[in-house]
């Protein structure tokens, strides 16, 4: 066993290399390093289940390429908050504030787009019913309906029609309208705090920021962002699984008379 321990003692005695990781095994009191020369020792001392789990957690080449691209894009669009120490000290607070706002703004617009797409899908199912929408997209009739009808409707117009056709609870409809209003504020104003809808009555207090509130919390805070994401999840889940057709009033009367 000495020939197994010697590489570990040599690694401890020599200066630490850049890629050397020294840790204590859960099943042994022997310190081991993460160098390639000690890889066999690491494999043999780790339990089989732990080693298999670490192998399963490895990223594929495609995933590694996507991760590298995500890091590059984050740096390009300036939301790489992990590199904040590379910025000038006097501007770090302002830079972090801008990054936080851009992350929240992107999430709001993304969730709005997803809900709008759900509403558009339900409109297509109502006017052009079919079991396979992917196949329908290949037909000119379906494409024309999307290009010249669906694309020209606002989210509130789609919602108004679906409320008349489907049984949508008032709370869900109100949440969709709030998401729509918040998206409009984020998409049309770089500083949504300056919009009239967010200003309280009375003279503004000096040097006091006016928050963009969502259900009582600042949308640019963790609490506000969490409430927004949770509400969007409830809406999308309802549109996916719980949307039911509203019975016509005339049809209801006929059913009552038949009984």
Buried (B, 14 or more C-beta within 10 A) or exposed (E): EEEBEEBBEEBEEEEEEEEBEEEEBEEEEBBBBBBEEBEEBBEEBBEEEEBEEEEEEEEEEEEEEEEEEEEEEBEEEEBBBEEEEEBEEEEBEEBEEEBBBEBBBEBBBEBBEEBBBBBBBBBBBEEBEEEEEEEBEEEEEBEEBBEEEBEEBEBEEBBEBBBEBBEBEEEBBEBBEBBBEBBBBBEEEEEBBEBEEBEEEEEEEEEEEBBBEBEEBBBBBEEBBEBBEEBBEEBBEBBEEEBEEEEEEEEEEEEEEEE
